[in-house]
Amino acid sequence: MVPDVPIDDGVEPTPDEPVPLDPESFESFLQSHDLVLIDVWAEWCGPCKAMDPAVEDLAAEIPALAVGKVDHEQNPDLLSDYRSLIGRVVSSLPAFFVFVEGECVEQTTGRQSKADLEALISEYR
C-alpha cells in the first residue's frame, strides 16, 4: 500500500479563512489562486465590519475560493497601484472584487448579503 503523499504542483492550497493582504503579498496572492475574492475594508467602516461573518463563511465554505482582505487605511496606495487591474478607484467601502486567474471579472461596493456575494462569484466556481 502506497501512503498518501501530497503532490507539490507549485500551487498554494486555498486558505479556508480570509488572508490579510498588503502591497508585498497582493499580487502573489492573486497569481497563486484561480478564484479570488478581495474584500476592501476599513476599521472605521460599520458596514465593513458587518460583512465579516459572511466573508469568513465564504472562505470556509467554498473550497475553490481564496479570500483576501485589504485594509484601505493601512494600504491606501495598494489599490490605486492596481487601478488598471481593477478598472477604477475605490471610493466606497466595503468594496469587493472577484478575480479569475488574476483578472478582475466582477466588482461591487456597499453592504452585501452573503447570498449577494455568492451570486457574484457563482458563475466562476
N, C-alpha and C positions, 0 to 999 in steps of 0.2 A: 504494500500500500504506500503510495506516494503522499507525503504530507502536503497540506495546503501551503503553498509558498506564494506570497503576493508577487505579482509581476510588476516590475518597475518600468512603466511605459513613459515616464517623464511627465505625466500629468498629475497635478496635485489632487488629492482627494477633495471632494466638495465638502466644505465645512457645514456642520449642522446647526450653526449659530452665526449671527451677523459678525463680520470681521471689521474692526475699525481700520480705516484707510487714511493714508497721508500721502504727500507728494512722492515719497520714496516707494510706496507699495501699490499705488493706484494702478499704474499701467501693467505691472506684472500680474496683479490680481485679475484684471480683465483678460489678459492673454492666457492665464492658467486655467480658465474655466469657460466652457462653451456658452452657458446661460447664466447671466449675472443680473441681479437687481441691485442698483445703487440707491441708497436712502441718504439724501442730503438733509441734515437737521441742524438745530442749534439748541443749546442748553436752555435758553430763554423762551423757546417756542413751545407753547402749550399743545398745539395740535401735533407737533413732532413727538412729544412725549406720549401723547395718547395713541400714536401709531406703533409704539414699541412692541406691545404684545402681538399685534398682527404680523409685524415684520419678523419677529422672533419665531412665531408659529410657522410662517412660510419657509424660513431657513431650515427648521426642523422637519417639516412635513413633505417637502418636495426635494427628493434626493438629487435631482439634476440641477437644482438652483443653488448658486453661490450668492450670498447676500453680503454686500459691503456697505458700511456706514461712513459717511464723510461729515465731520463736524465743520460746518461752514465757518464758524467763528475762529476755529483753530487753523483752518486751511483756506483762507479767503482767496488765495490766488490759484488754488488747485483747479477748480472748475473753469476759471477764465483761461487757464493754460490749455485746457481741453475743449475750448469753445467750438473749435472746428469739428471735434468728435461728437459733441452732444448737440450742436446746431443752434445753441442760444446761450444767453447769460442767465444764470439762476437768479431770479428776482423775487420769488415766493418760496416759502418753506411750509411744510416739508416738500421736497421735490424728489421724484422717483424716476429713474432711468433704467430701461431694460436694454441689455447688451447681448447680442448673439455673435459669438466668435469675434469679439472685440468691436463690433459695430453697434452704435446706438440705433435701436429699432422702434422704441416706444418711450414716451415720457408723459408725466402728469405732475401736477402740483396740488397742494392742499390736502386736507384730511380726507383719507380714502377708507372705505371699509376693507376688510380682509378679502371679501368677495371681489371688490373692485380691483385690488392688486392681483388676485388670482386670474381674473379675466384679462388683465393687461399682459400677463405672461403666458396665458394658456395656449395660444397658438404656436408658441416656440418650444414647448415641452417635448 
